[in-house]
Amino acid sequence: MEVPAAYKNAGLANLIGGGLNAFFAFWYVIGFIWVCIGVIWLVPMAASGYSAYVGWQMYNGEATPAAKNASIAGIVGGLFCFNILSAAASGFAFMQLGNDEVKGWLEQHGAA
């Protein structure tokens, strides 16, 4: 069975949103490390990197059980970095993963 387009769209949204937010979080760390609060953004940067990595897997058509978790991590990372574009992209990905076709495909491949 072909990979559903909604699943690939969700992967692309996670990849773009996670990468964009990891970039923003990196600059928060670099900009605020001298006042010792920059390390706070290491956690959102890691969550966004995780979201981008899983998004890459999804975009390549690999069935991953961590798809919804990565979307939630992207939403949280976007909100912690005050990046509404990243949070919206991850929210879109989360909504796409609720599609019945995507759910059925993930269940067929043992990743649901």
Backbone as XML, in Angstrom:
<?xml version="1.0"?>
<chain id="A" units="angstrom">
  <residue number="1" name="MET">
    <atom name="N" x="0.843" y="-1.184" z="0.000"/>
    <atom name="CA" x="0.000" y="0.000" z="0.000"/>
    <atom name="C" x="0.884" y="1.241" z="0.000"/>
  </residue>
  <residue number="2" name="GLU">
    <atom name="N" x="0.464" y="2.225" z="-0.752"/>
    <atom name="CA" x="1.192" y="3.483" z="-0.870"/>
    <atom name="C" x="1.078" y="4.292" z="0.425"/>
  </residue>
  <residue number="3" name="VAL">
    <atom name="N" x="2.135" y="5.036" z="0.729"/>
    <atom name="CA" x="2.133" y="5.898" z="1.912"/>
    <atom name="C" x="1.099" y="6.997" z="1.704"/>
  </residue>
  <residue number="4" name="PRO">
    <atom name="N" x="0.204" y="7.220" z="2.675"/>
    <atom name="CA" x="-0.811" y="8.276" z="2.512"/>
    <atom name="C" x="-0.173" y="9.661" z="2.401"/>
  </residue>
  <residue number="5" name="ALA">
    <atom name="N" x="-0.765" y="10.489" z="1.568"/>
    <atom name="CA" x="-0.252" y="11.845" z="1.372"/>
    <atom name="C" x="-0.338" y="12.654" z="2.661"/>
  </residue>
  <residue number="6" name="ALA">
    <atom name="N" x="-1.367" y="12.414" z="3.468"/>
    <atom name="CA" x="-1.505" y="13.156" z="4.728"/>
    <atom name="C" x="-0.347" y="12.836" z="5.673"/>
  </residue>
  <residue number="7" name="TYR">
    <atom name="N" x="0.138" y="11.598" z="5.641"/>
    <atom name="CA" x="1.265" y="11.198" z="6.492"/>
    <atom name="C" x="2.543" y="11.906" z="6.041"/>
  </residue>
  <residue number="8" name="LYS">
    <atom name="N" x="2.749" y="11.968" z="4.721"/>
    <atom name="CA" x="3.929" y="12.661" z="4.206"/>
    <atom name="C" x="3.836" y="14.168" z="4.459"/>
  </residue>
  <residue number="9" name="ASN">
    <atom name="N" x="2.637" y="14.725" z="4.352"/>
    <atom name="CA" x="2.455" y="16.148" z="4.657"/>
    <atom name="C" x="2.749" y="16.428" z="6.122"/>
  </residue>
  <residue number="10" name="ALA">
    <atom name="N" x="2.309" y="15.531" z="6.997"/>
    <atom name="CA" x="2.595" y="15.687" z="8.422"/>
    <atom name="C" x="4.095" y="15.609" z="8.672"/>
  </residue>
  <residue number="11" name="GLY">
    <atom name="N" x="4.766" y="14.708" z="7.977"/>
    <atom name="CA" x="6.215" y="14.604" z="8.119"/>
    <atom name="C" x="6.928" y="15.859" z="7.656"/>
  </residue>
  <residue number="12" name="LEU">
    <atom name="N" x="6.485" y="16.417" z="6.538"/>
    <atom name="CA" x="7.092" y="17.645" z="6.036"/>
    <atom name="C" x="6.854" y="18.809" z="6.998"/>
  </residue>
  <residue number="13" name="ALA">
    <atom name="N" x="5.652" y="18.886" z="7.559"/>
    <atom name="CA" x="5.353" y="19.952" z="8.530"/>
    <atom name="C" x="6.211" y="19.793" z="9.780"/>
  </residue>
  <residue number="14" name="ASN">
    <atom name="N" x="6.375" y="18.555" z="10.261"/>
    <atom name="CA" x="7.237" y="18.326" z="11.422"/>
    <atom name="C" x="8.685" y="18.668" z="11.103"/>
  </residue>
  <residue number="15" name="LEU">
    <atom name="N" x="9.131" y="18.306" z="9.923"/>
    <atom name="CA" x="10.513" y="18.574" z="9.527"/>
    <atom name="C" x="10.784" y="20.074" z="9.452"/>
  </residue>
  <residue number="16" name="ILE">
    <atom name="N" x="9.917" y="20.808" z="8.797"/>
    <atom name="CA" x="10.112" y="22.254" z="8.659"/>
    <atom name="C" x="9.943" y="22.957" z="10.007"/>
  </residue>
  <residue number="17" name="GLY">
    <atom name="N" x="8.867" y="22.629" z="10.724"/>
    <atom name="CA" x="8.630" y="23.272" z="12.018"/>
    <atom name="C" x="9.709" y="22.952" z="13.034"/>
  </residue>
  <residue number="18" name="GLY">
    <atom name="N" x="10.122" y="21.691" z="13.095"/>
    <atom name="CA" x="11.165" y="21.302" z="14.044"/>
    <atom name="C" x="12.504" y="21.928" z="13.714"/>
  </residue>
  <residue number="19" name="GLY">
    <atom name="N" x="12.856" y="21.940" z="12.433"/>
    <atom name="CA" x="14.121" y="22.552" z="12.040"/>
    <atom name="C" x="14.147" y="24.048" z="12.293"/>
  </residue>
  <residue number="20" name="LEU">
    <atom name="N" x="13.048" y="24.715" z="11.965"/>
    <atom name="CA" x="12.951" y="26.152" z="12.201"/>
    <atom name="C" x="13.047" y="26.470" z="13.690"/>
  </residue>
  <residue number="21" name="ASN">
    <atom name="N" x="12.365" y="25.692" z="14.499"/>
    <atom name="CA" x="12.379" y="25.962" z="15.929"/>
    <atom name="C" x="13.726" y="25.604" z="16.557"/>
  </residue>
  <residue number="22" name="ALA">
    <atom name="N" x="14.374" y="24.548" z="16.084"/>
    <atom name="CA" x="15.706" y="24.219" z="16.598"/>
    <atom name="C" x="16.681" y="25.355" z="16.282"/>
  </residue>
  <residue number="23" name="PHE">
    <atom name="N" x="16.528" y="25.964" z="15.107"/>
    <atom name="CA" x="17.355" y="27.108" z="14.731"/>
    <atom name="C" x="17.122" y="28.286" z="15.683"/>
  </residue>
  <residue number="24" name="PHE">
    <atom name="N" x="15.852" y="28.594" z="15.957"/>
    <atom name="CA" x="15.535" y="29.687" z="16.883"/>
    <atom name="C" x="16.053" y="29.385" z="18.286"/>
  </residue>
  <residue number="25" name="ALA">
    <atom name="N" x="15.864" y="28.154" z="18.743"/>
    <atom name="CA" x="16.314" y="27.791" z="20.089"/>
    <atom name="C" x="17.833" y="27.874" z="20.188"/>
  </residue>
  <residue number="26" name="PHE">
    <atom name="N" x="18.525" y="27.489" z="19.130"/>
    <atom name="CA" x="19.985" y="27.597" z="19.122"/>
    <atom name="C" x="20.418" y="29.043" z="19.338"/>
  </residue>
  <residue number="27" name="TRP">
    <atom name="N" x="19.749" y="29.976" z="18.668"/>
    <atom name="CA" x="20.124" y="31.375" z="18.832"/>
    <atom name="C" x="19.718" y="31.928" z="20.189"/>
  </residue>
  <residue number="28" name="TYR">
    <atom name="N" x="18.648" y="31.392" z="20.784"/>
    <atom name="CA" x="18.321" y="31.761" z="22.161"/>
    <atom name="C" x="19.437" y="31.312" z="23.105"/>
  </residue>
  <residue number="29" name="VAL">
    <atom name="N" x="19.921" y="30.093" z="22.902"/>
    <atom name="CA" x="21.008" y="29.582" z="23.749"/>
    <atom name="C" x="22.247" y="30.448" z="23.581"/>
  </residue>
  <residue number="30" name="ILE">
    <atom name="N" x="22.632" y="30.713" z="22.341"/>
    <atom name="CA" x="23.831" y="31.524" z="22.086"/>
    <atom name="C" x="23.660" y="32.944" z="22.626"/>
  </residue>
  <residue number="31" name="GLY">
    <atom name="N" x="22.495" y="33.527" z="22.460"/>
    <atom name="CA" x="22.270" y="34.908" z="22.878"/>
    <atom name="C" x="22.177" y="35.101" z="24.378"/>
  </residue>
  <residue number="32" name="PHE">
    <atom name="N" x="21.683" y="34.088" z="25.089"/>
    <atom name="CA" x="21.459" y="34.257" z="26.525"/>
    <atom name="C" x="22.377" y="33.417" z="27.397"/>
  </residue>
  <residue number="33" name="ILE">
    <atom name="N" x="23.362" y="32.748" z="26.829"/>
    <atom name="CA" x="24.239" y="31.905" z="27.637"/>
    <atom name="C" x="25.086" y="32.746" z="28.595"/>
  </residue>
  <residue number="34" name="TRP">
    <atom name="N" x="25.370" y="33.967" z="28.223"/>
    <atom name="CA" x="26.211" y="34.819" z="29.053"/>
    <atom name="C" x="25.503" y="35.287" z="30.321"/>
  </residue>
  <residue number="35" name="VAL">
    <atom name="N" x="24.175" y="35.195" z="30.375"/>
    <atom name="CA" x="23.454" y="35.530" z="31.602"/>
    <atom name="C" x="22.916" y="34.274" z="32.282"/>
  </residue>
  <residue number="36" name="CYS">
    <atom name="N" x="23.428" y="33.133" z="31.876"/>
    <atom name="CA" x="23.149" y="31.831" z="32.497"/>
    <atom name="C" x="21.705" y="31.359" z="32.360"/>
  </residue>
  <residue number="37" name="ILE">
    <atom name="N" x="20.906" y="31.980" z="31.510"/>
    <atom name="CA" x="19.564" y="31.449" z="31.278"/>
    <atom name="C" x="19.436" y="30.832" z="29.895"/>
  </residue>
  <residue number="38" name="GLY">
    <atom name="N" x="20.513" y="30.883" z="29.116"/>
    <atom name="CA" x="20.477" y="30.301" z="27.781"/>
    <atom name="C" x="20.302" y="28.798" z="27.792"/>
  </residue>
  <residue number="39" name="VAL">
    <atom name="N" x="20.758" y="28.159" z="28.868"/>
    <atom name="CA" x="20.649" y="26.696" z="28.938"/>
    <atom name="C" x="19.198" y="26.239" z="29.045"/>
  </residue>
  <residue number="40" name="ILE">
    <atom name="N" x="18.301" y="27.142" z="29.406"/>
    <atom name="CA" x="16.880" y="26.791" z="29.487"/>
    <atom name="C" x="16.375" y="26.339" z="28.124"/>
  </residue>
  <residue number="41" name="TRP">
    <atom name="N" x="16.906" y="26.924" z="27.057"/>
    <atom name="CA" x="16.419" y="26.610" z="25.713"/>
    <atom name="C" x="17.066" y="25.368" z="25.113"/>
  </residue>
  <residue number="42" name="LEU">
    <atom name="N" x="17.896" y="24.669" z="25.881"/>
    <atom name="CA" x="18.434" y="23.405" z="25.381"/>
    <atom name="C" x="17.339" y="22.342" z="25.286"/>
  </residue>
  <residue number="43" name="VAL">
    <atom name="N" x="16.389" y="22.370" z="26.210"/>
    <atom name="CA" x="15.300" y="21.384" z="26.182"/>
    <atom name="C" x="14.385" y="21.598" z="24.974"/>
  </residue>
  <residue number="44" name="PRO">
    <atom name="N" x="13.892" y="22.825" z="24.703"/>
    <atom name="CA" x="13.103" y="23.009" z="23.478"/>
    <atom name="C" x="13.902" y="22.731" z="22.211"/>
  </residue>
  <residue number="45" name="MET">
    <atom name="N" x="15.213" y="22.992" z="22.241"/>
    <atom name="CA" x="16.032" y="22.706" z="21.070"/>
    <atom name="C" x="16.108" y="21.199" z="20.834"/>
  </residue>
  <residue number="46" name="ALA">
    <atom name="N" x="16.245" y="20.418" z="21.900"/>
    <atom name="CA" x="16.274" y="18.958" z="21.759"/>
    <atom name="C" x="14.919" y="18.427" z="21.301"/>
  </residue>
  <residue number="47" name="ALA">
    <atom name="N" x="13.836" y="18.968" z="21.856"/>
    <atom name="CA" x="12.494" y="18.530" z="21.447"/>
    <atom name="C" x="12.245" y="18.855" z="19.979"/>
  </residue>
  <residue number="48" name="SER">
    <atom name="N" x="12.708" y="20.000" z="19.538"/>
    <atom name="CA" x="12.522" y="20.389" z="18.141"/>
    <atom name="C" x="13.392" y="19.556" z="17.211"/>
  </residue>
  <residue number="49" name="GLY">
    <atom name="N" x="14.587" y="19.230" z="17.651"/>
    <atom name="CA" x="15.434" y="18.344" z="16.859"/>
    <atom name="C" x="14.826" y="16.964" z="16.717"/>
  </residue>
  <residue number="50" name="TYR">
    <atom name="N" x="14.230" y="16.481" z="17.801"/>
    <atom name="CA" x="13.527" y="15.190" z="17.766"/>
    <atom name="C" x="12.350" y="15.250" z="16.800"/>
  </residue>
  <residue number="51" name="SER">
    <atom name="N" x="11.610" y="16.337" z="16.842"/>
    <atom name="CA" x="10.475" y="16.512" z="15.939"/>
    <atom name="C" x="10.936" y="16.533" z="14.483"/>
  </residue>
  <residue number="52" name="ALA">
    <atom name="N" x="12.033" y="17.218" z="14.210"/>
    <atom name="CA" x="12.555" y="17.277" z="12.841"/>
    <atom name="C" x="13.049" y="15.911" z="12.382"/>
  </residue>
  <residue number="53" name="TYR">
    <atom name="N" x="13.704" y="15.169" z="13.268"/>
    <atom name="CA" x="14.213" y="13.837" z="12.911"/>
    <atom name="C" x="13.077" y="12.871" z="12.587"/>
  </residue>
  <residue number="54" name="VAL">
    <atom name="N" x="12.059" y="12.856" z="13.419"/>
    <atom name="CA" x="10.914" y="11.978" z="13.161"/>
    <atom name="C" x="10.159" y="12.459" z="11.924"/>
  </residue>
  <residue number="55" name="GLY">
    <atom name="N" x="10.090" y="13.769" z="11.725"/>
    <atom name="CA" x="9.471" y="14.304" z="10.516"/>
    <atom name="C" x="10.190" y="13.845" z="9.258"/>
  </residue>
  <residue number="56" name="TRP">
    <atom name="N" x="11.507" y="13.764" z="9.319"/>
    <atom name="CA" x="12.278" y="13.258" z="8.184"/>
    <atom name="C" x="11.936" y="11.796" z="7.909"/>
  </residue>
  <residue number="57" name="GLN">
    <atom name="N" x="11.828" y="11.006" z="8.969"/>
    <atom name="CA" x="11.437" y="9.600" z="8.803"/>
    <atom name="C" x="10.050" y="9.502" z="8.184"/>
  </residue>
  <residue number="58" name="MET">
    <atom name="N" x="9.134" y="10.318" z="8.655"/>
    <atom name="CA" x="7.768" y="10.287" z="8.139"/>
    <atom name="C" x="7.733" y="10.709" z="6.675"/>
  </residue>
  <residue number="59" name="TYR">
    <atom name="N" x="8.476" y="11.740" z="6.341"/>
    <atom name="CA" x="8.478" y="12.224" z="4.958"/>
    <atom name="C" x="9.065" y="11.188" z="4.002"/>
  </residue>
  <residue number="60" name="ASN">
    <atom name="N" x="9.995" y="10.384" z="4.499"/>
    <atom name="CA" x="10.575" y="9.316" z="3.682"/>
    <atom name="C" x="9.685" y="8.091" z="3.611"/>
  </residue>
  <residue number="61" name="GLY">
    <atom name="N" x="8.547" y="8.099" z="4.285"/>
    <atom name="CA" x="7.591" y="7.008" z="4.185"/>
    <atom name="C" x="7.798" y="5.886" z="5.173"/>
  </residue>
  <residue number="62" name="GLU">
    <atom name="N" x="8.609" y="6.090" z="6.202"/>
    <atom name="CA" x="8.820" y="5.072" z="7.221"/>
    <atom name="C" x="7.707" y="5.174" z="8.258"/>
  </residue>
  <residue number="63" name="ALA">
    <atom name="N" x="7.123" y="4.042" z="8.591"/>
    <atom name="CA" x="6.081" y="4.027" z="9.627"/>
    <atom name="C" x="6.764" y="4.092" z="10.987"/>
  </residue>
  <residue number="64" name="THR">
    <atom name="N" x="6.521" y="5.138" z="11.724"/>
    <atom name="CA" x="7.147" y="5.302" z="13.029"/>
    <atom name="C" x="6.075" y="5.463" z="14.099"/>
  </residue>
  <residue number="65" name="PRO">
    <atom name="N" x="6.207" y="4.729" z="15.211"/>
    <atom name="CA" x="5.216" y="4.875" z="16.284"/>
    <atom name="C" x="5.354" y="6.192" z="17.049"/>
  </residue>
  <residue number="66" name="ALA">
    <atom name="N" x="6.436" y="6.923" z="16.825"/>
    <atom name="CA" x="6.677" y="8.165" z="17.556"/>
    <atom name="C" x="6.129" y="9.387" z="16.835"/>
  </residue>
  <residue number="67" name="ALA">
    <atom name="N" x="5.287" y="9.192" z="15.826"/>
    <atom name="CA" x="4.825" y="10.321" z="15.016"/>
    <atom name="C" x="4.023" y="11.327" z="15.846"/>
  </residue>
  <residue number="68" name="LYS">
    <atom name="N" x="3.061" y="10.845" z="16.619"/>
    <atom name="CA" x="2.244" y="11.777" z="17.414"/>
    <atom name="C" x="3.063" y="12.415" z="18.527"/>
  </residue>
  <residue number="69" name="ASN">
    <atom name="N" x="3.946" y="11.637" z="19.149"/>
    <atom name="CA" x="4.788" y="12.194" z="20.206"/>
    <atom name="C" x="5.685" y="13.303" z="19.667"/>
  </residue>
  <residue number="70" name="ALA">
    <atom name="N" x="6.218" y="13.100" z="18.467"/>
    <atom name="CA" x="7.083" y="14.119" z="17.870"/>
    <atom name="C" x="6.297" y="15.381" z="17.538"/>
  </residue>
  <residue number="71" name="SER">
    <atom name="N" x="5.061" y="15.222" z="17.109"/>
    <atom name="CA" x="4.233" y="16.400" z="16.826"/>
    <atom name="C" x="3.948" y="17.179" z="18.105"/>
  </residue>
  <residue number="72" name="ILE">
    <atom name="N" x="3.658" y="16.471" z="19.175"/>
    <atom name="CA" x="3.414" y="17.136" z="20.463"/>
    <atom name="C" x="4.690" y="17.816" z="20.954"/>
  </residue>
  <residue number="73" name="ALA">
    <atom name="N" x="5.844" y="17.150" z="20.796"/>
    <atom name="CA" x="7.117" y="17.765" z="21.185"/>
    <atom name="C" x="7.377" y="19.029" z="20.370"/>
  </residue>
  <residue number="74" name="GLY">
    <atom name="N" x="7.006" y="19.019" z="19.099"/>
    <atom name="CA" x="7.167" y="20.211" z="18.268"/>
    <atom name="C" x="6.274" y="21.353" z="18.716"/>
  </residue>
  <residue number="75" name="ILE">
    <atom name="N" x="5.046" y="21.025" z="19.119"/>
    <atom name="CA" x="4.137" y="22.066" z="19.625"/>
    <atom name="C" x="4.706" y="22.682" z="20.898"/>
  </residue>
  <residue number="76" name="VAL">
    <atom name="N" x="5.143" y="21.837" z="21.816"/>
    <atom name="CA" x="5.692" y="22.327" z="23.088"/>
    <atom name="C" x="6.960" y="23.144" z="22.849"/>
  </residue>
  <residue number="77" name="GLY">
    <atom name="N" x="7.845" y="22.644" z="21.991"/>
    <atom name="CA" x="9.069" y="23.385" z="21.680"/>
    <atom name="C" x="8.772" y="24.730" z="21.047"/>
  </residue>
  <residue number="78" name="GLY">
    <atom name="N" x="7.792" y="24.762" z="20.157"/>
    <atom name="CA" x="7.414" y="26.026" z="19.524"/>
    <atom name="C" x="6.849" y="27.026" z="20.515"/>
  </residue>
  <residue number="79" name="LEU">
    <atom name="N" x="6.056" y="26.544" z="21.448"/>
    <atom name="CA" x="5.481" y="27.451" z="22.443"/>
    <atom name="C" x="6.536" y="27.960" z="23.416"/>
  </residue>
  <residue number="80" name="PHE">
    <atom name="N" x="7.488" y="27.115" z="23.803"/>
    <atom name="CA" x="8.539" y="27.560" z="24.715"/>
    <atom name="C" x="9.469" y="28.580" z="24.068"/>
  </residue>
  <residue number="81" name="CYS">
    <atom name="N" x="9.639" y="28.491" z="22.762"/>
    <atom name="CA" x="10.497" y="29.448" z="22.055"/>
    <atom name="C" x="9.715" y="30.616" z="21.470"/>
  </residue>
  <residue number="82" name="PHE">
    <atom name="N" x="8.431" y="30.698" z="21.787"/>
    <atom name="CA" x="7.578" y="31.783" z="21.299"/>
    <atom name="C" x="7.570" y="31.842" z="19.769"/>
  </residue>
  <residue number="83" name="ASN">
    <atom name="N" x="7.591" y="30.672" z="19.143"/>
    <atom name="CA" x="7.628" y="30.563" z="17.685"/>
    <atom name="C" x="6.294" y="29.990" z="17.219"/>
  </residue>
  <residue number="84" name="ILE">
    <atom name="N" x="5.383" y="30.864" z="16.856"/>
    <atom name="CA" x="4.028" y="30.441" z="16.509"/>
    <atom name="C" x="4.001" y="29.656" z="15.199"/>
  </residue>
  <residue number="85" name="LEU">
    <atom name="N" x="4.919" y="29.934" z="14.273"/>
    <atom name="CA" x="4.950" y="29.198" z="13.008"/>
    <atom name="C" x="5.297" y="27.731" z="13.228"/>
  </residue>
  <residue number="86" name="SER">
    <atom name="N" x="6.257" y="27.483" z="14.080"/>
    <atom name="CA" x="6.648" y="26.107" z="14.377"/>
    <atom name="C" x="5.542" y="25.372" z="15.116"/>
  </residue>
  <residue number="87" name="ALA">
    <atom name="N" x="4.924" y="26.033" z="16.069"/>
    <atom name="CA" x="3.824" y="25.404" z="16.810"/>
    <atom name="C" x="2.649" y="25.113" z="15.886"/>
  </residue>
  <residue number="88" name="ALA">
    <atom name="N" x="2.368" y="26.022" z="14.957"/>
    <atom name="CA" x="1.267" y="25.802" z="14.016"/>
    <atom name="C" x="1.575" y="24.655" z="13.060"/>
  </residue>
  <residue number="89" name="ALA">
    <atom name="N" x="2.819" y="24.558" z="12.590"/>
    <atom name="CA" x="3.197" y="23.461" z="11.695"/>
    <atom name="C" x="3.082" y="22.119" z="12.407"/>
  </residue>
  <residue number="90" name="SER">
    <atom name="N" x="3.515" y="22.061" z="13.656"/>
    <atom name="CA" x="3.408" y="20.814" z="14.409"/>
    <atom name="C" x="1.954" y="20.496" z="14.740"/>
  </residue>
  <residue number="91" name="GLY">
    <atom name="N" x="1.151" y="21.516" z="14.988"/>
    <atom name="CA" x="-0.279" y="21.297" z="15.202"/>
    <atom name="C" x="-0.952" y="20.764" z="13.951"/>
  </residue>
  <residue number="92" name="PHE">
    <atom name="N" x="-0.566" y="21.286" z="12.790"/>
    <atom name="CA" x="-1.081" y="20.772" z="11.520"/>
    <atom name="C" x="-0.682" y="19.311" z="11.334"/>
  </residue>
  <residue number="93" name="ALA">
    <atom name="N" x="0.558" y="18.987" z="11.668"/>
    <atom name="CA" x="1.020" y="17.603" z="11.549"/>
    <atom name="C" x="0.224" y="16.691" z="12.471"/>
  </residue>
  <residue number="94" name="PHE">
    <atom name="N" x="-0.048" y="17.158" z="13.675"/>
    <atom name="CA" x="-0.819" y="16.355" z="14.626"/>
    <atom name="C" x="-2.230" y="16.110" z="14.100"/>
  </residue>
  <residue number="95" name="MET">
    <atom name="N" x="-2.828" y="17.120" z="13.489"/>
    <atom name="CA" x="-4.174" y="16.946" z="12.921"/>
    <atom name="C" x="-4.152" y="15.976" z="11.743"/>
  </residue>
  <residue number="96" name="GLN">
    <atom name="N" x="-3.114" y="16.024" z="10.925"/>
    <atom name="CA" x="-3.017" y="15.107" z="9.791"/>
    <atom name="C" x="-2.864" y="13.660" z="10.252"/>
  </residue>
  <residue number="97" name="LEU">
    <atom name="N" x="-2.231" y="13.457" z="11.389"/>
    <atom name="CA" x="-2.051" y="12.101" z="11.908"/>
    <atom name="C" x="-3.353" y="11.517" z="12.437"/>
  </residue>
  <residue number="98" name="GLY">
    <atom name="N" x="-4.361" y="12.337" z="12.638"/>
    <atom name="CA" x="-5.668" y="11.851" z="13.070"/>
    <atom name="C" x="-6.547" y="11.391" z="11.924"/>
  </residue>
  <residue number="99" name="ASN">
    <atom name="N" x="-6.075" y="11.537" z="10.693"/>
    <atom name="CA" x="-6.813" y="11.110" z="9.510"/>
    <atom name="C" x="-7.021" y="9.592" z="9.551"/>
  </residue>
  <residue number="100" name="ASP">
    <atom name="N" x="-8.214" y="9.139" z="9.172"/>
    <atom name="CA" x="-8.523" y="7.709" z="9.223"/>
    <atom name="C" x="-7.613" y="6.894" z="8.313"/>
  </residue>
  <residue number="101" name="GLU">
    <atom name="N" x="-7.285" y="7.434" z="7.156"/>
    <atom name="CA" x="-6.401" y="6.719" z="6.231"/>
    <atom name="C" x="-5.007" y="6.532" z="6.839"/>
  </residue>
  <residue number="102" name="VAL">
    <atom name="N" x="-4.517" y="7.563" z="7.513"/>
    <atom name="CA" x="-3.199" y="7.493" z="8.147"/>
    <atom name="C" x="-3.226" y="6.503" z="9.304"/>
  </residue>
  <residue number="103" name="LYS">
    <atom name="N" x="-4.286" y="6.551" z="10.110"/>
    <atom name="CA" x="-4.402" y="5.605" z="11.226"/>
    <atom name="C" x="-4.385" y="4.165" z="10.727"/>
  </residue>
  <residue number="104" name="GLY">
    <atom name="N" x="-5.161" y="3.898" z="9.675"/>
    <atom name="CA" x="-5.210" y="2.551" z="9.116"/>
    <atom name="C" x="-3.869" y="2.105" z="8.567"/>
  </residue>
  <residue number="105" name="TRP">
    <atom name="N" x="-3.157" y="3.021" z="7.906"/>
    <atom name="CA" x="-1.850" y="2.684" z="7.352"/>
    <atom name="C" x="-0.848" y="2.388" z="8.464"/>
  </residue>
  <residue number="106" name="LEU">
    <atom name="N" x="-0.876" y="3.198" z="9.530"/>
    <atom name="CA" x="0.037" y="2.959" z="10.649"/>
    <atom name="C" x="-0.278" y="1.639" z="11.350"/>
  </residue>
  <residue number="107" name="GLU">
    <atom name="N" x="-1.564" y="1.313" z="11.488"/>
    <atom name="CA" x="-1.936" y="0.038" z="12.101"/>
    <atom name="C" x="-1.487" y="-1.135" z="11.242"/>
  </residue>
  <residue number="108" name="GLN">
    <atom name="N" x="-1.581" y="-1.004" z="9.927"/>
    <atom name="CA" x="-1.127" y="-2.067" z="9.029"/>
    <atom name="C" x="0.363" y="-2.322" z="9.162"/>
  </residue>
  <residue number="109" name="HIS">
    <atom name="N" x="1.110" y="-1.276" z="9.417"/>
    <atom name="CA" x="2.558" y="-1.409" z="9.520"/>
    <atom name="C" x="3.034" y="-1.564" z="10.961"/>
  </residue>
  <residue number="110" name="GLY">
    <atom name="N" x="2.127" y="-1.757" z="11.888"/>
    <atom name="CA" x="2.485" y="-2.028" z="13.281"/>
    <atom name="C" x="3.057" y="-0.846" z="14.027"/>
  </residue>
  <residue number="111" name="ALA">
    <atom name="N" x="2.721" y="0.349" z="13.626"/>
    <atom name="CA" x="3.277" y="1.534" z="14.275"/>
    <atom name="C" x="2.218" y="2.366" z="14.982"/>
  </residue>
  <residue number="112" name="ALA">
    <atom name="N" x="1.031" y="1.818" z="15.175"/>
    <atom name="CA" x="-0.032" y="2.606" z="15.803"/>
    <atom name="C" x="-0.132" y="2.325" z="17.284"/>
  </residue>
</chain>
